[in-house]
Amino acid sequence: MGSMATRSAVIVGAGQAGARTAAALRKQGWQDRILLLGDEPDPPYERPPLSKDVLAGSTSPENGRIYGPEWYADNAIELRTSARVETLEIGARRIVSGGGSAENFDILVLATGCRARTVDCPGTGLEGVLSLRTARDARRLEHLLGSGGDVVLVGGGFIGLEVAASAVARGCRVTVLETQTQLLERAVSSHVADHLARRHRHRGVDIRLGARVVAFEGRIGRLRAVRLADGSCLPADVAVVGVGGIPNVELAQAAGLSCDTAGVGGILTDSHCRVADDVYAVGDCARFDDAWLGRPVRLESWENAELAPQAAAKAILGAPEGYGGVPWFWTDQYDLNLQLLGLKQPVERVLVRCDPESGSFLTLGLSEGRIAMAALFNAGRERRPLKQLIELRAIVDPRALADPDTPLKRLAKEAAANGKPD
Ligand SMILES: Cc1cc2nc3c(=O)[nH]c(=O)nc-3n(C[C@H](O)[C@H](O)[C@H](O)COP(=O)(O)OP(=O)(O)OC[C@H]3O[C@@H](n4cnc5c(N)ncnc54)[C@H](O)[C@@H]3O)c2cc1C
């Protein structure tokens, strides 16, 4: 055990959530040791630019670093990169890293994130077949896209579509393969998906729905083609598999901590990010009891990696506050910034605010008179009032919502003044 004089907070996983946890702990008053261990060679960085500006060639992953080297020294954060934690011994309050070195903890925070899901078919080991999760993946892919050629995206989710847009910008011929009958099936309504599909097709992307890959085919170890279930074959110099993430829970599971193994996966926490006494989990790897939604969720988003660490630090420092809120996610594709508020769910009615032809508009999904989810197309300025309306679970006149001359700010102010219905 750590001595009473100097306690140790050990954070496993040096991604965005891990780094933010270290910062939040220090800022909120943790005076003792903070050790941040990550298995990647890079110090903590943000992933969103990897599929966007990095692939477009306009920035490097290094520019996405969360803190510079001096920050770790100034804040007395011990950062160890290329350090994989192999075992958690919860009872003994010890973690063991590769090579057998052990560290004691008084507080343990798991921020192990996700890894890219793969597809189960022949040829995934060919050169030119890759996934995109890390800075290393992005550097490799950026290099490959630089030579143009035929690029096939396996999966019409956010990563696939962002890579498609970046590859088009690099002059590649791009095909997106999606097994479902719409793009982004898990995340957005068909209305939003159709709009995105039109944008991509307009830029020359061949989008194939209901298409399943059965093999990657190559010559002398290099990818040459992608074969589909209908027997057809697409020429391919590069194939990027973007079929979702798998939360890294194995470490927690082996240590006997509660994990969801049947559903979306994740290390189970309460609404204070707590897994067990003195053990916490934050970010993509956690399935937390969302205090606002009133049910467990696992989110793979930049915002969750920012905010969950704040909540965990509060709980660790003895001032717990329920964590949760209206989920927010964004994606950038071509000249479109799309922001999403709320989780996909069945809605009774969809309103469109402003003219889609103008390029800046909103779609609002209504359920029982309340906004359940919203999509903002180049309309980020409306995020704040919309989020407030959703948060308040306000019942709003649909005519006012659909009317661009009625400011959402005003509606949010009125709803806040009226207080929560029910
Ligand atoms: C290409 C890409 C684009 C994205 N774009 C957007 C976007 O536009 N908007 C948005 O909202 N979100 C976006 N996201 C999602 C967002 O980046 C993630 O939700 C966020 O990075 C999660 O942070 P995390 O720290 O929980 O996990 P991660 O960033 O995955 O970090 C976890 C770290 O822990 C390490 N680790 C795992 N196991 C161990 C172990 N045993 N020992 C040591 N280290 C370990 C991992 O290697 C990793 O470095 C994007 C993600 C990707 C991959």
The ligand as an SDF file (V2000), in Angstrom:
LIG
                    3D

 53 58  0  0  0  0  0  0  0  0999 V2000
   -9.8840    8.8650  -35.8940 C   0  0  0  0  0  0  0  0  0  0  0  0
  -10.8160    9.3400  -34.8230 C   0  0  0  0  0  0  0  0  0  0  0  0
  -11.5600   10.4920  -35.0140 C   0  0  0  0  0  0  0  0  0  0  0  0
  -12.4370   10.9440  -34.0150 C   0  0  0  0  0  0  0  0  0  0  0  0
  -13.1830   12.0770  -34.2530 N   0  0  0  0  0  0  0  0  0  0  0  0
  -14.0420   12.5080  -33.3110 C   0  0  0  0  0  0  0  0  0  0  0  0
  -14.8340   13.6810  -33.5210 C   0  0  0  0  0  0  0  0  0  0  0  0
  -14.7660   14.3210  -34.5710 O   0  0  0  0  0  0  0  0  0  0  0  0
  -15.6550   14.0830  -32.5140 N   0  0  0  0  0  0  0  0  0  0  0  0
  -15.7580   13.4170  -31.3310 C   0  0  0  0  0  0  0  0  0  0  0  0
  -16.5420   13.8170  -30.4640 O   0  0  0  0  0  0  0  0  0  0  0  0
  -15.0150   12.2910  -31.1060 N   0  0  0  0  0  0  0  0  0  0  0  0
  -14.1680   11.8290  -32.0570 C   0  0  0  0  0  0  0  0  0  0  0  0
  -13.4230   10.6990  -31.8360 N   0  0  0  0  0  0  0  0  0  0  0  0
  -13.5800    9.9800  -30.5520 C   0  0  0  0  0  0  0  0  0  0  0  0
  -12.6270   10.5020  -29.4980 C   0  0  0  0  0  0  0  0  0  0  0  0
  -11.3680   10.7540  -30.0160 O   0  0  0  0  0  0  0  0  0  0  0  0
  -12.5270    9.4400  -28.3840 C   0  0  0  0  0  0  0  0  0  0  0  0
  -13.7980    9.3210  -27.8260 O   0  0  0  0  0  0  0  0  0  0  0  0
  -11.4820    9.7930  -27.3460 C   0  0  0  0  0  0  0  0  0  0  0  0
  -10.1980    9.7440  -27.8930 O   0  0  0  0  0  0  0  0  0  0  0  0
  -11.5540    8.8200  -26.1720 C   0  0  0  0  0  0  0  0  0  0  0  0
  -10.5020    9.0610  -25.2960 O   0  0  0  0  0  0  0  0  0  0  0  0
  -10.0270    7.9380  -24.2500 P   0  0  0  0  0  0  0  0  0  0  0  0
   -8.8760    8.5490  -23.5250 O   0  0  0  0  0  0  0  0  0  0  0  0
  -11.1850    7.4270  -23.5080 O   0  0  0  0  0  0  0  0  0  0  0  0
   -9.5330    6.7260  -25.1220 O   0  0  0  0  0  0  0  0  0  0  0  0
   -8.2720    6.6170  -26.0900 P   0  0  0  0  0  0  0  0  0  0  0  0
   -8.0820    7.9080  -26.7900 O   0  0  0  0  0  0  0  0  0  0  0  0
   -8.4950    5.3890  -26.8980 O   0  0  0  0  0  0  0  0  0  0  0  0
   -7.0300    6.3880  -25.1120 O   0  0  0  0  0  0  0  0  0  0  0  0
   -6.8450    5.2160  -24.3850 C   0  0  0  0  0  0  0  0  0  0  0  0
   -5.3640    4.9210  -24.3060 C   0  0  0  0  0  0  0  0  0  0  0  0
   -5.1270    3.8600  -23.3950 O   0  0  0  0  0  0  0  0  0  0  0  0
   -4.1560    2.9900  -23.9330 C   0  0  0  0  0  0  0  0  0  0  0  0
   -4.2380    1.6780  -23.2740 N   0  0  0  0  0  0  0  0  0  0  0  0
   -5.1920    0.7230  -23.4140 C   0  0  0  0  0  0  0  0  0  0  0  0
   -4.9030   -0.3570  -22.6440 N   0  0  0  0  0  0  0  0  0  0  0  0
   -3.7570   -0.0670  -21.9870 C   0  0  0  0  0  0  0  0  0  0  0  0
   -2.9520   -0.7740  -21.0600 C   0  0  0  0  0  0  0  0  0  0  0  0
   -3.2760   -1.9940  -20.6280 N   0  0  0  0  0  0  0  0  0  0  0  0
   -1.8280   -0.1880  -20.5800 N   0  0  0  0  0  0  0  0  0  0  0  0
   -1.4800    1.0570  -20.9950 C   0  0  0  0  0  0  0  0  0  0  0  0
   -2.1950    1.7640  -21.8890 N   0  0  0  0  0  0  0  0  0  0  0  0
   -3.3260    1.2300  -22.3770 C   0  0  0  0  0  0  0  0  0  0  0  0
   -4.5140    2.9800  -25.4110 C   0  0  0  0  0  0  0  0  0  0  0  0
   -3.4920    2.4930  -26.2210 O   0  0  0  0  0  0  0  0  0  0  0  0
   -4.7810    4.4830  -25.6350 C   0  0  0  0  0  0  0  0  0  0  0  0
   -3.5830    5.1510  -25.8770 O   0  0  0  0  0  0  0  0  0  0  0  0
  -12.5480   10.2240  -32.8150 C   0  0  0  0  0  0  0  0  0  0  0  0
  -11.8100    9.0440  -32.6240 C   0  0  0  0  0  0  0  0  0  0  0  0
  -10.9430    8.6120  -33.6120 C   0  0  0  0  0  0  0  0  0  0  0  0
  -10.1540    7.3420  -33.4160 C   0  0  0  0  0  0  0  0  0  0  0  0
  1  2  1  0
  2  3  1  0
  2 52  2  0
  3  4  2  0
  4  5  1  0
  4 50  1  0
  5  6  2  0
  6  7  1  0
  6 13  1  0
  7  8  2  0
  7  9  1  0
  9 10  1  0
 10 11  2  0
 10 12  1  0
 12 13  2  0
 13 14  1  0
 14 15  1  0
 14 50  1  0
 15 16  1  0
 16 17  1  0
 16 18  1  0
 18 19  1  0
 18 20  1  0
 20 21  1  0
 20 22  1  0
 22 23  1  0
 23 24  1  0
 24 25  2  0
 24 26  1  0
 24 27  1  0
 27 28  1  0
 28 29  2  0
 28 30  1  0
 28 31  1  0
 31 32  1  0
 32 33  1  0
 33 34  1  0
 33 48  1  0
 34 35  1  0
 35 36  1  0
 35 46  1  0
 36 37  1  0
 36 45  1  0
 37 38  2  0
 38 39  1  0
 39 40  1  0
 39 45  2  0
 40 41  1  0
 40 42  2  0
 42 43  1  0
 43 44  2  0
 44 45  1  0
 46 47  1  0
 46 48  1  0
 48 49  1  0
 50 51  2  0
 51 52  1  0
 52 53  1  0
M  END
$$$$
